[in-house]
């Protein structure tokens, strides 16, 4: 294919291409205890009433409400205590007029009870209880099914199972739940200069950064990263590595995308499948690639960690979240901030600038795509349109936080 990029595409066109890529969703049954941050693949109906019985909402005394209607501080009503019921126990005696049963919060109410007097408005003298405040009918009694009724939908298909939702599933006694399987994403780093963390750093070598940053970014999108390791920047090694992970839902590589001698991924995709995009009119991230090998989608990120990180977040996060069936609610992660200094842009390409947020200002990080410290300092980024050259100090910019 030579050494030039395919026709460089506008970012809007690239996003449309990504949006129209095919997605295959699988489902599986998982134990509720293991369902955290999975997405429901079907509606969940309750098979029980909740609460499953009339339950005391306060510590106090179960009464026949009419017995207390005339009670006051000056003229308390006296009732005979016949039983005490703790949470987890069941009333054994029948409640009748002139009598009361002590109940703890969460304990079943006697079926005859029509009201509950809080313990704060009573006084106990031997087996007699003095009531100093009337109990309205139904007061402090959580009726059976008042929260959730048997047969009611408690969680709808597509809900992300956060800790609170897991609590709901636990409350109705569900043991397993049907969820969308987390897409498996292979992460491949290419480069003859790369070594794994822990290895001896020899002259001319650098540690692999992208495997970690991209894997964790993939995880944050609801997908399961599969670290495929480092491969040499040559045709045979890369093509063999891709073949090894063809059973994945998607493959993400970094490095090997630039035009010229390092243009390995494009050559492999040309021979094994097809290239949909090679080159995006953005900075950083121009030499990004999107392709397919059979049914497997391949995203090729630049090798520079900053470029790879920015391109992933700008172009690919929404697609991965869609693959994982994550609800598409927009996060409140856009801040309107003043830029702390004048910034000159590269006209002709849409640009994404990393910023550090401090004192309610956005401070552009003036480092190139190969500067790892930029990732450590960055709190987010802002976009500059391709026709803008200068942003003056103090201008309001929209910062998308990480």
TAFENNOR-V841188 format. One record per residue. N is the residue number from 1. RES is the residue in one small letter. OMEGA is omega in whole degrees, 0 to 359 (999 if undefined). D_CENTER is the distance of its C-alpha to the mean C-alpha in Angstrom with 2 decimals. Layout:
n=N res=RES omega=OMEGA d_center=D_CENTER
n=N res=RES omega=OMEGA d_center=D_CENTER
//
This chain:
n=1 res=x omega=179 d_center=40.75
n=2 res=x omega=188 d_center=42.16
n=3 res=x omega=182 d_center=40.53
n=4 res=x omega=173 d_center=39.22
n=5 res=x omega=165 d_center=35.82
n=6 res=x omega=181 d_center=35.58
n=7 res=x omega=182 d_center=35.65
n=8 res=x omega=188 d_center=33.09
n=9 res=x omega=176 d_center=30.74
n=10 res=x omega=181 d_center=29.52
n=11 res=x omega=180 d_center=25.77
n=12 res=x omega=179 d_center=25.66
n=13 res=x omega=179 d_center=27.34
n=14 res=x omega=180 d_center=25.01
n=15 res=x omega=177 d_center=21.92
n=16 res=x omega=178 d_center=23.85
n=17 res=x omega=180 d_center=24.70
n=18 res=x omega=182 d_center=21.11
n=19 res=x omega=183 d_center=20.14
n=20 res=x omega=177 d_center=23.01
n=21 res=x omega=183 d_center=22.31
n=22 res=x omega=179 d_center=22.36
n=23 res=x omega=175 d_center=19.41
n=24 res=x omega=180 d_center=20.13
n=25 res=x omega=177 d_center=17.77
n=26 res=x omega=178 d_center=18.69
n=27 res=x omega=177 d_center=18.12
n=28 res=x omega=175 d_center=18.86
n=29 res=x omega=179 d_center=19.51
n=30 res=x omega=174 d_center=17.85
n=31 res=x omega=180 d_center=18.87
n=32 res=x omega=181 d_center=16.91
n=33 res=x omega=181 d_center=16.94
n=34 res=x omega=189 d_center=15.03
n=35 res=x omega=183 d_center=12.54
n=36 res=x omega=179 d_center=9.66
n=37 res=x omega=166 d_center=6.21
n=38 res=x omega=182 d_center=8.71
n=39 res=x omega=182 d_center=9.63
n=40 res=x omega=180 d_center=13.06
n=41 res=x omega=177 d_center=15.88
n=42 res=x omega=176 d_center=18.44
n=43 res=x omega=178 d_center=19.33
n=44 res=x omega=179 d_center=19.89
n=45 res=x omega=178 d_center=23.28
n=46 res=x omega=176 d_center=24.69
n=47 res=x omega=179 d_center=27.83
n=48 res=x omega=168 d_center=29.00
n=49 res=x omega=177 d_center=29.76
n=50 res=x omega=355 d_center=27.83
n=51 res=x omega=183 d_center=29.58
n=52 res=x omega=178 d_center=31.75
n=53 res=x omega=174 d_center=34.85
n=54 res=x omega=193 d_center=36.22
n=55 res=x omega=177 d_center=34.87
n=56 res=x omega=179 d_center=36.07
n=57 res=x omega=181 d_center=33.69
n=58 res=x omega=168 d_center=35.93
n=59 res=x omega=179 d_center=38.48
n=60 res=x omega=184 d_center=41.83
n=61 res=x omega=174 d_center=44.50
n=62 res=x omega=184 d_center=44.28
n=63 res=x omega=163 d_center=47.23
n=64 res=x omega=193 d_center=48.96
n=65 res=x omega=182 d_center=48.09
n=66 res=x omega=180 d_center=51.62
n=67 res=x omega=188 d_center=53.03
n=68 res=x omega=190 d_center=51.34
n=69 res=x omega=182 d_center=52.00
n=70 res=x omega=184 d_center=54.91
n=71 res=x omega=176 d_center=53.35
n=72 res=x omega=178 d_center=53.48
n=73 res=x omega=182 d_center=53.91
n=74 res=x omega=183 d_center=57.67
n=75 res=x omega=180 d_center=57.98
n=76 res=x omega=174 d_center=55.44
n=77 res=x omega=181 d_center=55.30
n=78 res=x omega=178 d_center=56.04
n=79 res=x omega=181 d_center=54.31
n=80 res=x omega=179 d_center=54.89
n=81 res=x omega=183 d_center=51.98
n=82 res=x omega=185 d_center=52.08
n=83 res=x omega=172 d_center=48.84
n=84 res=x omega=183 d_center=45.64
n=85 res=x omega=177 d_center=42.37
n=86 res=x omega=174 d_center=39.40
n=87 res=x omega=182 d_center=35.80
n=88 res=x omega=177 d_center=35.90
n=89 res=x omega=182 d_center=39.61
n=90 res=x omega=176 d_center=41.40
n=91 res=x omega=181 d_center=44.29
n=92 res=x omega=182 d_center=47.55
n=93 res=x omega=180 d_center=50.03
n=94 res=x omega=178 d_center=50.66
n=95 res=x omega=180 d_center=50.18
n=96 res=x omega=178 d_center=53.28
n=97 res=x omega=180 d_center=54.66
n=98 res=x omega=182 d_center=55.64
n=99 res=x omega=176 d_center=53.16
n=100 res=x omega=178 d_center=49.59
n=101 res=x omega=177 d_center=46.99
n=102 res=x omega=180 d_center=44.80
n=103 res=x omega=175 d_center=41.08
n=104 res=x omega=177 d_center=38.12
n=105 res=x omega=180 d_center=34.72
n=106 res=x omega=181 d_center=33.01
n=107 res=x omega=176 d_center=36.37
n=108 res=x omega=176 d_center=37.71
n=109 res=x omega=173 d_center=40.15
n=110 res=x omega=184 d_center=43.66
n=111 res=x omega=181 d_center=44.03
n=112 res=x omega=185 d_center=46.95
n=113 res=x omega=177 d_center=45.12
n=114 res=x omega=179 d_center=44.53
n=115 res=x omega=178 d_center=43.42
n=116 res=x omega=177 d_center=42.27
n=117 res=x omega=178 d_center=43.79
n=118 res=x omega=184 d_center=41.70
n=119 res=x omega=180 d_center=43.40
n=120 res=x omega=182 d_center=43.80
n=121 res=x omega=181 d_center=46.38
n=122 res=x omega=174 d_center=48.47
n=123 res=x omega=182 d_center=50.99
n=124 res=x omega=175 d_center=51.92
n=125 res=x omega=185 d_center=55.60
n=126 res=x omega=181 d_center=56.28
n=127 res=x omega=178 d_center=55.22
n=128 res=x omega=181 d_center=55.27
n=129 res=x omega=178 d_center=52.41
n=130 res=x omega=182 d_center=53.29
n=131 res=x omega=184 d_center=51.01
n=132 res=x omega=180 d_center=51.03
n=133 res=x omega=181 d_center=48.66
n=134 res=x omega=178 d_center=48.50
n=135 res=x omega=176 d_center=45.53
n=136 res=x omega=180 d_center=44.55
n=137 res=x omega=178 d_center=44.02
n=138 res=x omega=183 d_center=40.47
n=139 res=x omega=176 d_center=39.58
n=140 res=x omega=175 d_center=36.86
n=141 res=x omega=175 d_center=36.64
n=142 res=x omega=185 d_center=33.28
n=143 res=x omega=177 d_center=34.62
n=144 res=x omega=179 d_center=33.62
n=145 res=x omega=181 d_center=30.91
n=146 res=x omega=178 d_center=30.46
n=147 res=x omega=179 d_center=26.69
n=148 res=x omega=178 d_center=25.98
n=149 res=x omega=177 d_center=28.80
n=150 res=x omega=181 d_center=29.36
n=151 res=x omega=181 d_center=28.35
n=152 res=x omega=173 d_center=25.86
n=153 res=x omega=179 d_center=22.41
n=154 res=x omega=176 d_center=19.96
n=155 res=x omega=183 d_center=16.67
n=156 res=x omega=175 d_center=16.68
n=157 res=x omega=179 d_center=15.79
n=158 res=x omega=179 d_center=12.51
n=159 res=x omega=174 d_center=10.70
n=160 res=x omega=185 d_center=7.24
n=161 res=x omega=174 d_center=8.76
n=162 res=x omega=186 d_center=7.78
n=163 res=x omega=180 d_center=10.95
n=164 res=x omega=179 d_center=12.88
n=165 res=x omega=175 d_center=12.64
n=166 res=x omega=178 d_center=13.76
n=167 res=x omega=178 d_center=16.54
n=168 res=x omega=180 d_center=17.72
n=169 res=x omega=178 d_center=18.03
n=170 res=x omega=183 d_center=19.91
n=171 res=x omega=180 d_center=22.12
n=172 res=x omega=173 d_center=23.44
n=173 res=x omega=182 d_center=24.17
n=174 res=x omega=181 d_center=22.03
n=175 res=x omega=180 d_center=22.24
n=176 res=x omega=180 d_center=20.43
n=177 res=x omega=180 d_center=17.99
n=178 res=x omega=183 d_center=17.75
n=179 res=x omega=172 d_center=14.47
n=180 res=x omega=177 d_center=13.93
n=181 res=x omega=179 d_center=14.66
n=182 res=x omega=179 d_center=12.31
n=183 res=x omega=179 d_center=14.29
n=184 res=x omega=184 d_center=16.37
n=185 res=x omega=177 d_center=16.83
n=186 res=x omega=180 d_center=19.99
n=187 res=x omega=182 d_center=20.23
n=188 res=x omega=173 d_center=23.89
n=189 res=x omega=179 d_center=25.54
n=190 res=x omega=178 d_center=29.04
n=191 res=x omega=179 d_center=31.84
n=192 res=x omega=184 d_center=35.13
n=193 res=x omega=189 d_center=34.49
n=194 res=x omega=172 d_center=31.28
n=195 res=x omega=179 d_center=31.32
n=196 res=x omega=174 d_center=28.86
n=197 res=x omega=181 d_center=28.22
n=198 res=x omega=177 d_center=31.02
n=199 res=x omega=179 d_center=33.61
n=200 res=x omega=182 d_center=36.60
n=201 res=x omega=180 d_center=36.16
n=202 res=x omega=181 d_center=39.23
n=203 res=x omega=179 d_center=40.62
n=204 res=x omega=180 d_center=38.95
n=205 res=x omega=174 d_center=35.73
n=206 res=x omega=178 d_center=32.24
n=207 res=x omega=178 d_center=29.20
n=208 res=x omega=180 d_center=26.38
n=209 res=x omega=190 d_center=23.51
n=210 res=x omega=179 d_center=21.52
n=211 res=x omega=182 d_center=20.68
n=212 res=x omega=183 d_center=18.68
n=213 res=x omega=182 d_center=17.10
n=214 res=x omega=179 d_center=16.20
n=215 res=x omega=180 d_center=15.05
n=216 res=x omega=175 d_center=12.49
n=217 res=x omega=177 d_center=11.45
n=218 res=x omega=180 d_center=11.26
n=219 res=x omega=180 d_center=9.15
n=220 res=x omega=178 d_center=6.48
n=221 res=x omega=178 d_center=6.85
n=222 res=x omega=180 d_center=6.46
n=223 res=x omega=181 d_center=10.20
n=224 res=x omega=179 d_center=12.81
n=225 res=x omega=175 d_center=14.99
n=226 res=x omega=182 d_center=18.67
n=227 res=x omega=182 d_center=20.81
n=228 res=x omega=176 d_center=24.00
n=229 res=x omega=184 d_center=25.85
n=230 res=x omega=174 d_center=28.31
n=231 res=x omega=179 d_center=30.84
n=232 res=x omega=183 d_center=33.99
n=233 res=x omega=175 d_center=34.26
n=234 res=x omega=189 d_center=36.73
n=235 res=x omega=186 d_center=36.92
n=236 res=x omega=182 d_center=37.60
n=237 res=x omega=182 d_center=35.00
n=238 res=x omega=180 d_center=32.18
n=239 res=x omega=178 d_center=33.29
n=240 res=x omega=179 d_center=33.60
n=241 res=x omega=178 d_center=30.11
n=242 res=x omega=179 d_center=28.66
n=243 res=x omega=182 d_center=30.79
n=244 res=x omega=185 d_center=29.46
n=245 res=x omega=180 d_center=25.85
n=246 res=x omega=178 d_center=26.69
n=247 res=x omega=178 d_center=25.02
n=248 res=x omega=175 d_center=21.53
n=249 res=x omega=181 d_center=19.45
n=250 res=x omega=177 d_center=19.53
n=251 res=x omega=175 d_center=21.22
n=252 res=x omega=176 d_center=20.53
n=253 res=x omega=171 d_center=23.57
n=254 res=x omega=185 d_center=24.49
n=255 res=x omega=177 d_center=28.13
n=256 res=x omega=182 d_center=31.02
n=257 res=x omega=185 d_center=30.30
n=258 res=x omega=177 d_center=32.94
n=259 res=x omega=179 d_center=36.14
n=260 res=x omega=186 d_center=39.12
n=261 res=x omega=181 d_center=39.72
n=262 res=x omega=185 d_center=36.05
n=263 res=x omega=187 d_center=35.20
n=264 res=x omega=186 d_center=34.52
n=265 res=x omega=180 d_center=31.36
n=266 res=x omega=180 d_center=32.93
n=267 res=x omega=180 d_center=36.02
n=268 res=x omega=181 d_center=34.16
n=269 res=x omega=177 d_center=32.15
n=270 res=x omega=184 d_center=35.41
n=271 res=x omega=185 d_center=37.10
n=272 res=x omega=184 d_center=34.41
n=273 res=x omega=179 d_center=32.71
n=274 res=x omega=176 d_center=32.28
n=275 res=x omega=179 d_center=31.02
n=276 res=x omega=179 d_center=29.32
n=277 res=x omega=168 d_center=28.78
n=278 res=x omega=182 d_center=30.43
n=279 res=x omega=177 d_center=30.31
n=280 res=x omega=183 d_center=28.30
n=281 res=x omega=179 d_center=30.09
n=282 res=x omega=174 d_center=27.78
n=283 res=x omega=357 d_center=28.17
n=284 res=x omega=173 d_center=26.78
n=285 res=x omega=182 d_center=25.94
n=286 res=x omega=186 d_center=28.99
n=287 res=x omega=180 d_center=29.56
n=288 res=x omega=183 d_center=26.27
n=289 res=x omega=169 d_center=26.76
n=290 res=x omega=180 d_center=25.24
n=291 res=x omega=178 d_center=27.09
n=292 res=x omega=170 d_center=27.35
n=293 res=x omega=188 d_center=29.21
n=294 res=x omega=178 d_center=29.86
n=295 res=x omega=184 d_center=26.61
n=296 res=x omega=179 d_center=24.57
n=297 res=x omega=178 d_center=22.97
n=298 res=x omega=172 d_center=23.52
n=299 res=x omega=179 d_center=22.02
n=300 res=x omega=180 d_center=24.40
n=301 res=x omega=174 d_center=23.39
n=302 res=x omega=181 d_center=26.12
n=303 res=x omega=180 d_center=27.09
n=304 res=x omega=184 d_center=26.89
n=305 res=x omega=180 d_center=23.65
n=306 res=x omega=179 d_center=23.24
n=307 res=x omega=181 d_center=23.93
n=308 res=x omega=182 d_center=21.59
n=309 res=x omega=182 d_center=18.67
n=310 res=x omega=180 d_center=19.47
n=311 res=x omega=178 d_center=20.10
n=312 res=x omega=184 d_center=16.86
n=313 res=x omega=182 d_center=14.87
n=314 res=x omega=190 d_center=17.41
n=315 res=x omega=193 d_center=18.02
n=316 res=x omega=184 d_center=15.65
n=317 res=x omega=182 d_center=11.95
n=318 res=x omega=181 d_center=12.32
n=319 res=x omega=179 d_center=14.23
n=320 res=x omega=177 d_center=11.96
n=321 res=x omega=177 d_center=9.08
n=322 res=x omega=176 d_center=12.12
n=323 res=x omega=183 d_center=13.30
n=324 res=x omega=180 d_center=10.34
n=325 res=x omega=178 d_center=10.79
n=326 res=x omega=179 d_center=7.37
n=327 res=x omega=188 d_center=8.85
n=328 res=x omega=175 d_center=10.50
n=329 res=x omega=180 d_center=10.52
n=330 res=x omega=176 d_center=11.53
n=331 res=x omega=178 d_center=10.14
n=332 res=x omega=185 d_center=13.21
n=333 res=x omega=175 d_center=13.66
n=334 res=x omega=179 d_center=17.19
n=335 res=x omega=173 d_center=20.07
n=336 res=x omega=185 d_center=23.74
n=337 res=x omega=173 d_center=25.67
n=338 res=x omega=176 d_center=29.19
n=339 res=x omega=190 d_center=29.78
n=340 res=x omega=182 d_center=31.91
n=341 res=x omega=178 d_center=34.27
n=342 res=x omega=182 d_center=35.70
n=343 res=x omega=177 d_center=33.85
n=344 res=x omega=182 d_center=35.59
n=345 res=x omega=176 d_center=33.66
n=346 res=x omega=183 d_center=34.70
n=347 res=x omega=178 d_center=35.94
n=348 res=x omega=177 d_center=35.35
n=349 res=x omega=172 d_center=31.76
n=350 res=x omega=186 d_center=28.53
n=351 res=x omega=177 d_center=27.44
n=352 res=x omega=186 d_center=24.25
n=353 res=x omega=176 d_center=25.15
n=354 res=x omega=179 d_center=23.18
n=355 res=x omega=169 d_center=23.76
n=356 res=x omega=182 d_center=23.83
n=357 res=x omega=180 d_center=23.42
n=358 res=x omega=180 d_center=26.18
n=359 res=x omega=178 d_center=28.27
n=360 res=x omega=174 d_center=26.41
n=361 res=x omega=176 d_center=27.51
n=362 res=x omega=181 d_center=26.03
n=363 res=x omega=179 d_center=28.03
n=364 res=x omega=179 d_center=28.08
n=365 res=x omega=188 d_center=27.90
n=366 res=x omega=177 d_center=31.17
n=367 res=x omega=181 d_center=30.58
n=368 res=x omega=186 d_center=30.62
n=369 res=x omega=180 d_center=28.04
n=370 res=x omega=184 d_center=29.45
n=371 res=x omega=184 d_center=29.02
n=372 res=x omega=181 d_center=26.41
n=373 res=x omega=179 d_center=26.80
n=374 res=x omega=179 d_center=25.23
n=375 res=x omega=180 d_center=21.79
n=376 res=x omega=184 d_center=22.46
n=377 res=x omega=191 d_center=23.57
n=378 res=x omega=172 d_center=21.09
n=379 res=x omega=181 d_center=18.75
n=380 res=x omega=180 d_center=18.22
n=381 res=x omega=172 d_center=20.52
n=382 res=x omega=184 d_center=22.64
n=383 res=x omega=175 d_center=24.26
n=384 res=x omega=181 d_center=28.02
n=385 res=x omega=187 d_center=29.64
n=386 res=x omega=182 d_center=32.17
n=387 res=x omega=181 d_center=35.09
n=388 res=x omega=181 d_center=34.49
n=389 res=x omega=186 d_center=36.33
n=390 res=x omega=170 d_center=36.24
n=391 res=x omega=184 d_center=33.96
n=392 res=x omega=176 d_center=36.12
n=393 res=x omega=179 d_center=35.36
n=394 res=x omega=177 d_center=33.97
n=395 res=x omega=178 d_center=32.50
n=396 res=x omega=178 d_center=29.28
n=397 res=x omega=178 d_center=26.45
n=398 res=x omega=181 d_center=22.87
n=399 res=x omega=174 d_center=20.58
n=400 res=x omega=183 d_center=17.04
n=401 res=x omega=177 d_center=15.41
n=402 res=x omega=999 d_center=13.24
//
